[in-house]
Amino acid sequence: GNIPRGKNYRGAVEETDFLIGAEHCLHNSQVRSWTEIPGDEFLIIGGYESGVDACVNLARAGKRSQVLASTPCWNTITADPSAELAPYTAARLRDVTKDSFSPRPQLLAPIRVLMVEKAEDGYTV
C-alpha cells in the first residue's frame, strides 16, 4: 500500500518513546472522542491493541485510516497471547474490515516507521 507523504494526515501513535518526531503525533490515550477528533484521514503507527482500537473507533466515526505496523498482528495466531490481538479486539476489527463497511481501514505490514517530520502541507512518515 501507499504511505502518503506530505499529506495533511493526523497521526495517532501507539508507542512514542522510540519514534523520532513523536511530538507531531497524538497518542491514542489523549483522544477523548473519536467522533470529535479533527480531521478525516489518519495514519496510525502501531498495530497491536491500541493501534487496532484506534482504527476501529475511527472507522466507526466515519473517518479513514491506515494502520502502519511492523508485524501483521491482525493475522497472527500463536500460543503466545501477547503476540496476537485479544479476541474482542479481533472481532471488532473484523466488523470494520468487512466489504460492506465504509470506510474500511487499510492494514499495512510489515512497515517500520522510523520518523515523523513536519512538511509544508502536512507530515512525512
MDTraj code that builds the backbone (N, CA, C; nanometers):
import mdtraj as md
import numpy as np

residues = "GLY ASN ILE PRO ARG GLY LYS ASN TYR ARG GLY ALA VAL GLU GLU THR ASP PHE LEU ILE GLY ALA GLU HIS CYS LEU HIS ASN SER GLN VAL ARG SER TRP THR GLU ILE PRO GLY ASP GLU PHE LEU ILE ILE GLY GLY TYR GLU SER GLY VAL ASP ALA CYS VAL ASN LEU ALA ARG ALA GLY LYS ARG SER GLN VAL LEU ALA SER THR PRO CYS TRP ASN THR ILE THR ALA ASP PRO SER ALA GLU LEU ALA PRO TYR THR ALA ALA ARG LEU ARG ASP VAL THR LYS ASP SER PHE SER PRO ARG PRO GLN LEU LEU ALA PRO ILE ARG VAL LEU MET VAL GLU LYS ALA GLU ASP GLY TYR THR VAL".split()
xyz = np.array([
    [0.0820, -0.1192, 0.0000],
    [0.0000, 0.0000, 0.0000],
    [0.0856, 0.1244, 0.0000],
    [0.0248, 0.2345, -0.0275],
    [0.0950, 0.3622, -0.0283],
    [0.0965, 0.4232, 0.1097],
    [0.2082, 0.4820, 0.1425],
    [0.2179, 0.5626, 0.2636],
    [0.2247, 0.7066, 0.2169],
    [0.1222, 0.7862, 0.2455],
    [0.1213, 0.9236, 0.1964],
    [0.2344, 1.0053, 0.2561],
    [0.2938, 1.0869, 0.1763],
    [0.3989, 1.1775, 0.2224],
    [0.3494, 1.3201, 0.2017],
    [0.3619, 1.3994, 0.3044],
    [0.3268, 1.5398, 0.2923],
    [0.1783, 1.5670, 0.2839],
    [0.0941, 1.4669, 0.3083],
    [-0.0491, 1.4921, 0.3095],
    [-0.0884, 1.5417, 0.4477],
    [-0.1993, 1.6069, 0.4552],
    [-0.2446, 1.6604, 0.5832],
    [-0.3164, 1.5518, 0.6625],
    [-0.2411, 1.4531, 0.7056],
    [-0.2937, 1.3448, 0.7877],
    [-0.2682, 1.3775, 0.9329],
    [-0.3585, 1.3347, 1.0178],
    [-0.3338, 1.3381, 1.1613],
    [-0.2698, 1.2053, 1.1959],
    [-0.1810, 1.2045, 1.2904],
    [-0.1178, 1.0791, 1.3292],
    [-0.1636, 1.0352, 1.4667],
    [-0.1954, 0.9104, 1.4782],
    [-0.2204, 0.8509, 1.6092],
    [-0.1127, 0.7459, 1.6262],
    [-0.0537, 0.7403, 1.7418],
    [0.0599, 0.6508, 1.7599],
    [0.0414, 0.5687, 1.8864],
    [0.0836, 0.4439, 1.8779],
    [0.0683, 0.3525, 1.9909],
    [0.1791, 0.3729, 2.0940],
    [0.3019, 0.3881, 2.0502],
    [0.4162, 0.3998, 2.1417],
    [0.5037, 0.5143, 2.0939],
    [0.5317, 0.6120, 2.1798],
    [0.6050, 0.7305, 2.1372],
    [0.7487, 0.7349, 2.1852],
    [0.7895, 0.6450, 2.2729],
    [0.9221, 0.6540, 2.3338],
    [1.0366, 0.6422, 2.2344],
    [1.0184, 0.5683, 2.1259],
    [1.1290, 0.5407, 2.0347],
    [1.1055, 0.5948, 1.8946],
    [1.0159, 0.6885, 1.8795],
    [0.9827, 0.7424, 1.7480],
    [1.0317, 0.8860, 1.7377],
    [1.1235, 0.9099, 1.6453],
    [1.1702, 1.0465, 1.6203],
    [1.0542, 1.1248, 1.5602],
    [1.0236, 1.2388, 1.6171],
    [0.9132, 1.3211, 1.5691],
    [0.7796, 1.2858, 1.6315],
    [0.7817, 1.2081, 1.7383],
    [0.6564, 1.1676, 1.8035],
    [0.5754, 1.2872, 1.8527],
    [0.6419, 1.3996, 1.8725],
    [0.5698, 1.5188, 1.9180],
    [0.4680, 1.5668, 1.8150],
    [0.4809, 1.5218, 1.6898],
    [0.3848, 1.5574, 1.5850],
    [0.2633, 1.4657, 1.5848],
    [0.2662, 1.3638, 1.6688],
    [0.1601, 1.2629, 1.6713],
    [0.0755, 1.2777, 1.7974],
    [-0.0395, 1.2191, 1.7909],
    [-0.1313, 1.2183, 1.9033],
    [-0.1381, 1.0759, 1.9561],
    [-0.1023, 1.0563, 2.0823],
    [-0.1128, 0.9225, 2.1410],
    [-0.2604, 0.8916, 2.1633],
    [-0.2983, 0.7674, 2.1368],
    [-0.4402, 0.7326, 2.1451],
    [-0.4998, 0.7569, 2.2838],
    [-0.4186, 0.7561, 2.3871],
    [-0.4700, 0.7814, 2.5222],
    [-0.5120, 0.9268, 2.5411],
    [-0.4720, 1.0147, 2.4488],
    [-0.5076, 1.1561, 2.4568],
    [-0.6411, 1.1866, 2.3892],
    [-0.6998, 1.0894, 2.3216],
    [-0.8241, 1.1117, 2.2476],
    [-0.9430, 1.0921, 2.3413],
    [-1.0222, 1.1969, 2.3556],
    [-1.1412, 1.1881, 2.4405],
    [-1.2623, 1.1398, 2.3603],
    [-1.2709, 1.1806, 2.2345],
    [-1.3836, 1.1411, 2.1497],
    [-1.3333, 1.1197, 2.0080],
    [-1.3476, 0.9984, 1.9564],
    [-1.3027, 0.9694, 1.8199],
    [-1.3906, 1.0395, 1.7174],
    [-1.5155, 1.0667, 1.7489],
    [-1.6024, 1.1358, 1.6537],
    [-1.5705, 1.2843, 1.6465],
    [-1.5173, 1.3403, 1.7540],
    [-1.4893, 1.4839, 1.7576],
    [-1.3449, 1.5189, 1.7255],
    [-1.2596, 1.4203, 1.7058],
    [-1.1204, 1.4487, 1.6734],
    [-1.1150, 1.5156, 1.5353],
    [-1.0427, 1.6275, 1.5218],
    [-1.0404, 1.6972, 1.3931],
    [-0.9683, 1.6160, 1.2857],
    [-1.0204, 1.6225, 1.1653],
    [-0.9605, 1.5537, 1.0517],
    [-1.0448, 1.4359, 1.0073],
    [-1.0221, 1.3933, 0.8830],
    [-1.0973, 1.2823, 0.8249],
    [-1.0088, 1.1662, 0.7835],
    [-0.8765, 1.1874, 0.7805],
    [-0.7829, 1.0830, 0.7382],
    [-0.6695, 1.0748, 0.8394],
    [-0.6368, 0.9526, 0.8810],
    [-0.5382, 0.9322, 0.9865],
    [-0.4418, 0.8207, 0.9508],
    [-0.3165, 0.8394, 0.9900],
    [-0.2176, 0.7325, 0.9888],
    [-0.2027, 0.6862, 1.1323],
    [-0.2092, 0.5578, 1.1526],
    [-0.1927, 0.5020, 1.2863],
    [-0.0629, 0.4236, 1.2868],
    [0.0274, 0.4634, 1.3735],
    [0.1581, 0.3981, 1.3820],
    [0.1517, 0.2969, 1.4957],
    [0.1561, 0.1712, 1.4603],
    [0.1468, 0.0631, 1.5584],
    [0.0163, -0.0117, 1.5422],
    [0.0243, -0.1427, 1.5449],
    [-0.0939, -0.2201, 1.5102],
    [-0.1472, -0.3127, 1.6161],
    [-0.0925, -0.3134, 1.7335],
    [-0.1456, -0.4059, 1.8338],
    [-0.2734, -0.3487, 1.8939],
    [-0.3042, -0.3810, 2.0167],
    [-0.4333, -0.3460, 2.0766],
    [-0.4686, -0.1977, 2.0607],
    [-0.3767, -0.1092, 2.0940],
    [-0.4071, 0.0340, 2.0886],
    [-0.4257, 0.0826, 1.9463],
    [-0.3382, 0.0399, 1.8563],
    [-0.3489, 0.0822, 1.7172],
    [-0.4753, 0.0312, 1.6512],
    [-0.5073, -0.0955, 1.6744],
    [-0.6292, -0.1527, 1.6162],
    [-0.7526, -0.0893, 1.6796],
    [-0.7487, -0.0645, 1.8089],
    [-0.8600, 0.0040, 1.8745],
    [-0.8825, 0.1412, 1.8117],
    [-0.7736, 0.2137, 1.7849],
    [-0.7852, 0.3450, 1.7213],
    [-0.8487, 0.3330, 1.5834],
    [-0.8048, 0.2369, 1.5022],
    [-0.8599, 0.2265, 1.3665],
    [-1.0060, 0.1846, 1.3693],
    [-1.0446, 0.0986, 1.4629],
    [-1.1853, 0.0587, 1.4754],
    [-1.2701, 0.1796, 1.5131],
    [-1.2251, 0.2551, 1.6125],
    [-1.3011, 0.3719, 1.6566],
    [-1.3094, 0.4790, 1.5489],
    [-1.2010, 0.5006, 1.4756],
    [-1.2036, 0.5984, 1.3665],
    [-1.2992, 0.5532, 1.2566],
    [-1.2947, 0.4264, 1.2204],
    [-1.3846, 0.3746, 1.1165],
    [-1.5302, 0.3922, 1.1584],
    [-1.5601, 0.3595, 1.2811],
    [-1.6976, 0.3741, 1.3306],
    [-1.7404, 0.5201, 1.3372],
    [-1.6428, 0.6108, 1.3457],
    [-1.6719, 0.7545, 1.3452],
    [-1.6776, 0.8098, 1.2030],
    [-1.6626, 0.7221, 1.1019],
    [-1.6704, 0.7650, 0.9626],
    [-1.5421, 0.8250, 0.9091],
    [-1.4292, 0.7975, 0.9743],
    [-1.3004, 0.8542, 0.9333],
    [-1.2124, 0.7455, 0.8729],
    [-1.1331, 0.7840, 0.7734],
    [-1.0432, 0.6905, 0.7060],
    [-0.9142, 0.6761, 0.7864],
    [-0.8562, 0.5561, 0.7816],
    [-0.7276, 0.5378, 0.8485],
    [-0.6453, 0.4310, 0.7791],
    [-0.5162, 0.4445, 0.7962],
    [-0.4196, 0.3438, 0.7544],
    [-0.3395, 0.3071, 0.8786],
    [-0.3293, 0.1772, 0.9057],
    [-0.2502, 0.1286, 1.0181],
    [-0.1155, 0.0842, 0.9636],
    [-0.0080, 0.1409, 1.0161],
    [0.1280, 0.1039, 0.9780],
    [0.1865, 0.0229, 1.0927],
    [0.2138, -0.1044, 1.0681],
    [0.2588, -0.1929, 1.1755],
    [0.3815, -0.2712, 1.1326],
    [0.4690, -0.2978, 1.2278],
    [0.5906, -0.3739, 1.1971],
    [0.5596, -0.5205, 1.1704],
    [0.4534, -0.5714, 1.2295],
    [0.4093, -0.7089, 1.2030],
    [0.2580, -0.7082, 1.1827],
    [0.2068, -0.7994, 1.1022],
    [0.0618, -0.8044, 1.0802],
    [-0.0092, -0.8758, 1.1956],
    [-0.0125, -0.8117, 1.3107],
    [-0.0680, -0.8749, 1.4312],
    [-0.2137, -0.9151, 1.4130],
    [-0.2830, -0.8551, 1.3192],
    [-0.4235, -0.8878, 1.2944],
    [-0.4392, -1.0248, 1.2279],
    [-0.3281, -1.0807, 1.1762],
    [-0.3306, -1.2134, 1.1140],
    [-0.2545, -1.3172, 1.1955],
    [-0.2092, -1.2815, 1.3128],
    [-0.1233, -1.3695, 1.3916],
    [-0.2058, -1.4566, 1.4855],
    [-0.1815, -1.5863, 1.4783],
    [-0.2392, -1.6813, 1.5737],
    [-0.1224, -1.7602, 1.6301],
    [-0.1044, -1.7531, 1.7613],
    [0.0117, -1.8145, 1.8236],
    [-0.0223, -1.8617, 1.9649],
    [0.0637, -1.9430, 2.0197],
    [0.0453, -1.9876, 2.1582],
    [0.0771, -1.8765, 2.2578],
    [0.1474, -1.7718, 2.2116],
    [0.1830, -1.6589, 2.2971],
    [0.0757, -1.5509, 2.2837],
    [-0.0135, -1.5355, 2.3806],
    [-0.1224, -1.4390, 2.3670],
    [-0.0764, -1.2942, 2.3570],
    [0.0459, -1.2633, 2.3988],
    [0.0940, -1.1256, 2.3889],
    [0.1318, -1.0892, 2.2458],
    [0.1386, -1.1864, 2.1567],
    [0.1794, -1.1621, 2.0182],
    [0.0610, -1.1554, 1.9225],
    [-0.0604, -1.1612, 1.9744],
    [-0.1773, -1.1531, 1.8876],
    [-0.2840, -1.0668, 1.9531],
    [-0.3832, -1.0279, 1.8741],
    [-0.4913, -0.9450, 1.9257],
    [-0.5815, -1.0252, 2.0188],
    [-0.6360, -0.9569, 2.1178],
    [-0.7360, -1.0192, 2.2042],
    [-0.8581, -1.0540, 2.1190],
    [-0.9299, -1.1598, 2.1525],
    [-1.0470, -1.1991, 2.0726],
    [-1.1483, -1.0859, 2.0532],
    [-1.1731, -1.0065, 2.1564],
    [-1.2672, -0.8947, 2.1454],
    [-1.2191, -0.7924, 2.0426],
    [-1.0910, -0.7574, 2.0485],
    [-1.0342, -0.6605, 1.9544],
    [-1.0374, -0.7163, 1.8128],
    [-1.0009, -0.8425, 1.7962],
    [-1.0021, -0.9054, 1.6641],
    [-1.1432, -0.9064, 1.6056],
    [-1.2440, -0.9326, 1.6867],
    [-1.3828, -0.9331, 1.6389],
    [-1.4262, -0.7939, 1.5953],
    [-1.3882, -0.6920, 1.6714],
    [-1.4216, -0.5535, 1.6340],
    [-1.3533, -0.5155, 1.5034],
    [-1.2285, -0.5602, 1.4853],
    [-1.1566, -0.5312, 1.3611],
    [-1.2241, -0.6012, 1.2432],
    [-1.2642, -0.7253, 1.2602],
    [-1.3340, -0.7967, 1.1516],
    [-1.4598, -0.7217, 1.1094],
    [-1.5310, -0.6635, 1.2048],
    [-1.6533, -0.5886, 1.1730],
    [-1.6263, -0.4714, 1.0799],
    [-1.5192, -0.3958, 1.1050],
    [-1.4931, -0.2750, 1.0249],
    [-1.4105, -0.3030, 0.8998],
    [-1.3654, -0.4266, 0.8807],
    [-1.2914, -0.4596, 0.7581],
    [-1.3749, -0.5442, 0.6622],
    [-1.5011, -0.5656, 0.6933],
    [-1.5913, -0.6351, 0.6012],
    [-1.6103, -0.5500, 0.4762],
    [-1.6340, -0.6154, 0.3634],
    [-1.6561, -0.5431, 0.2378],
    [-1.7719, -0.4444, 0.2475],
    [-1.8703, -0.4746, 0.3291],
    [-1.9891, -0.3900, 0.3399],
    [-1.9678, -0.2674, 0.4288],
    [-1.8540, -0.2596, 0.4993],
    [-1.8305, -0.1480, 0.5915],
    [-1.7556, -0.0364, 0.5197],
    [-1.7928, 0.0880, 0.5484],
    [-1.7227, 0.2021, 0.4908],
    [-1.7169, 0.3147, 0.5942],
    [-1.6015, 0.3786, 0.6067],
    [-1.4745, 0.3495, 0.5394],
    [-1.3984, 0.2377, 0.6114],
    [-1.3466, 0.1461, 0.5326],
    [-1.2667, 0.0364, 0.5888],
    [-1.1236, 0.0843, 0.6105],
    [-1.0658, 0.0558, 0.7266],
    [-0.9249, 0.0915, 0.7480],
    [-0.8345, 0.0055, 0.6605],
    [-0.7214, 0.0626, 0.6219],
    [-0.6190, -0.0130, 0.5493],
    [-0.5179, -0.0622, 0.6514],
    [-0.4857, -0.1904, 0.6448],
    [-0.3905, -0.2514, 0.7374],
    [-0.2633, -0.2823, 0.6604],
    [-0.1538, -0.2163, 0.6942],
    [-0.0294, -0.2272, 0.6185],
    [0.0834, -0.2790, 0.7068],
    [0.1434, -0.3919, 0.6653],
    [0.2566, -0.4503, 0.7383],
    [0.3313, -0.5429, 0.6427],
    [0.4572, -0.5638, 0.6583],
    [0.5437, -0.5084, 0.7621],
    [0.5972, -0.3711, 0.7219],
    [0.5773, -0.2764, 0.8071],
    [0.6288, -0.1406, 0.7880],
    [0.6835, -0.0941, 0.9222],
    [0.8060, -0.0475, 0.9218],
    [0.8638, 0.0079, 1.0440],
    [0.8779, 0.1585, 1.0243],
    [0.8072, 0.2338, 1.1038],
    [0.8133, 0.3795, 1.0977],
    [0.9294, 0.4248, 1.1847],
    [1.0199, 0.5012, 1.1255],
    [1.1376, 0.5486, 1.1971],
    [1.1254, 0.6936, 1.2411],
    [1.0447, 0.7707, 1.1653],
    [1.0452, 0.9143, 1.1895],
    [0.9173, 0.9769, 1.1346],
    [0.8740, 1.0839, 1.1992],
    [0.7654, 1.1682, 1.1501],
    [0.8203, 1.3094, 1.1443],
    [0.8130, 1.3708, 1.0258],
    [0.8646, 1.5070, 1.0085],
    [0.7536, 1.5988, 0.9610],
    [0.7559, 1.7217, 1.0099],
    [0.6628, 1.8233, 0.9628],
    [0.7019, 1.8606, 0.8213],
    [0.6055, 1.8638, 0.7326],
    [0.6273, 1.9039, 0.5937],
    [0.5435, 2.0289, 0.5672],
    [0.5625, 2.0874, 0.4503],
    [0.4928, 2.2116, 0.4176],
    [0.3409, 2.1962, 0.4249],
    [0.2902, 2.0850, 0.3742],
    [0.1452, 2.0670, 0.3685],
    [0.0964, 1.9500, 0.4537],
    [0.1722, 1.9133, 0.5557],
    [0.1323, 1.8024, 0.6420],
    [0.2526, 1.7403, 0.7087],
    [0.2699, 1.6096, 0.6901],
    [0.3778, 1.5361, 0.7552],
    [0.4346, 1.4326, 0.6610],
    [0.5616, 1.4021, 0.6791],
    [0.6265, 1.2932, 0.6074],
    [0.6557, 1.1838, 0.7090],
    [0.6143, 1.0622, 0.6760],
    [0.6322, 0.9475, 0.7655],
    [0.7305, 0.8520, 0.7018],
])
top = md.Topology()
chain = top.add_chain()
for i, resn in enumerate(residues, 1):
    res = top.add_residue(resn, chain, resSeq=i)
    for name in ("N", "CA", "C"):
        top.add_atom(name, md.element.get_by_symbol(name[0]), res)
traj = md.Trajectory(xyz[None], top)
